[in-house]
Amino acid sequence: MRRNLKRILSVAVIALLGIVVAGCGRGPVRTGNVMVIAIESEADILDPQVAGGWVSWRINRQIFEPLVDEDLSIPSSEARVPPLRPGLAESWDVSADGLDYTFHIRPNVRFHDGTPLDAQAVEYNIRRMWDKGSPMYSARAAGQTNFVWKFVDSVHTIDDHTIKVHLKQPFSEFLRMLTQGGNGSTAIMSPTALQKYGADIADHPVGTGPFMFKQRIRGERIDLVRNDDYWGTKPQIAGVVFRPLPDPSARTAALRSGDVDMIAVPNPDSIDNLVAEGYRLSEGIPPHTWYLSFNMRNRFTSIPQVRQAINLAVDREGMARDLLRGSVNPAYGVQAMSAGGYVERRDAYERNLDRARKLLASVGLQDGFDTTLITSTDGSGQIMPAQMAEFIQQNLASIGVRVKIQTQEWISYLGVWARGMADDVGMAQMSWGMTSPYWLYIATSSELQAPNGPNVGYYSNPRLDAAMNNAITSIDPEEADRWWRAANNIVSDDGALAPIVNDKAPYILAPYVSGFVSASEEWYDLTGVRLEK
């Protein structure tokens, strides 16, 4: 398999101790003040509006920027939700009725290809993601970002540095959603590059961010270099290399050998030893939930009592403690603790085998049933997906639910997952979440059922849709929060999802790396990082 070949190549690269394939020849891993990060899987394409997955956005975010950003210099311990801050819009105004957003575009900013940033460039990007009648329109970009732009009625450039977005209805989470990545982002791309490269734009990514694209060797590395003309605080490192190493043992070996400076998703069993050796652990409370979607078209998981029983059979505490060695927290809410509207529901998610068995018996399934769970072998935020699925498989066997596990490599799995579950599949696993409670709408709204959205289990509940609509259209933040809490409770009562664990997003850094901050997000800001050898 291609994935196996990638792993073999990755291990071979590590064994060369300081030599990697680069371009047409060989060169040192580190050229000057360059940070090398081992990531858990191959990234998606470098088109931020189209790319899926946190792994990809962690890279794309260094190249591209949105209108509104989050302050990721504040650790999770100090800010459960990162505060908003200006991005490519230096300020914005919101009308009293919540329908008009006027963005004042930052002056004297240029894309990496020299194209000036102005309101026309921003409008070009918005129309690429939103306007079906525009020649700039991309169905792929629209498909990934529709949940941000779906309430937009019109976009109008007022002058060279002012653009107005008019909404059909109030959208309480609009500004926060402009900051998000992972399922497509609203980051702004060079219109000149888009026109020049067209369908090949992902091979020639051009943004305004603190780093510029240099090269990509698929399966091996993505190289970025510092943007010395960056409008904001310039990075202290000269560049960054992202190296996909899907095997956690290979990532650990690369860190110990000095080939990389930081690794994502360390094997939980290795964390204590690495810290004892002098490496540094950085973790936080990102809005990350590792969860199962139930298939509402499946013979068994379409039954509420079955879904509730499965939720009660999973040993979340045991998984967090024994399998994942404290690198995660047990999930007792459908959204993560760092998301707005969070509600803890131990009554729905704490293990209770007697109650689970009674629920199955109440619908004539006292002898259990057979079902299938699909997941990946690696990937963005996936932690240890195959091992975690096997842990759940053993848990569910305790109540007679016999689970067959089907796995795929991450990028392939994303495509299968996005199409929605086949009728014979009972559960599909995903790692996702946002600091915005609007994530619940994206994952569960009847309007966003697969293949037209990420509701891959085809869940539909009119009460939930009504509660989420009230939250979305509320201009009062406190009222919106009350409705999001109500929506979370509806999903928990209905057993629509099975939240399993909340990741702490651990990273292990070499002792000489300083300035890295684990904020309450699944991505990071590298501008403050230093290599102090």
KAUR-V823347 format. One record per helix or strand. SS is the DSSP state (helix for helix, strand for strand). FROM is the first residue (numbers start at 1). TO is the last residue. If there is no record, write none. Layout:
BEGIN
SS/FROM/TO, SS/FROM/TO
END
This chain:
BEGIN
helix/2/15, strand/19/22, strand/25/28, strand/34/39, strand/52/52, helix/54/63, strand/65/65, strand/68/70, strand/84/86, strand/89/94, strand/100/105, strand/110/110, strand/116/116, helix/119/130, helix/139/149, strand/152/159, strand/162/167, helix/174/178, strand/183/183, strand/188/188, helix/191/203, strand/211/217, strand/221/226, strand/239/244, helix/248/257, strand/262/264, helix/268/276, strand/280/282, strand/289/294, helix/304/313, helix/316/323, strand/328/330, helix/346/349, helix/353/362, strand/369/376, helix/385/397, strand/401/408, helix/410/418, strand/427/432, helix/439/444, helix/446/448, strand/449/449, strand/455/455, helix/462/473, helix/477/494, strand/497/503, strand/507/509, strand/513/514, strand/530/531
END
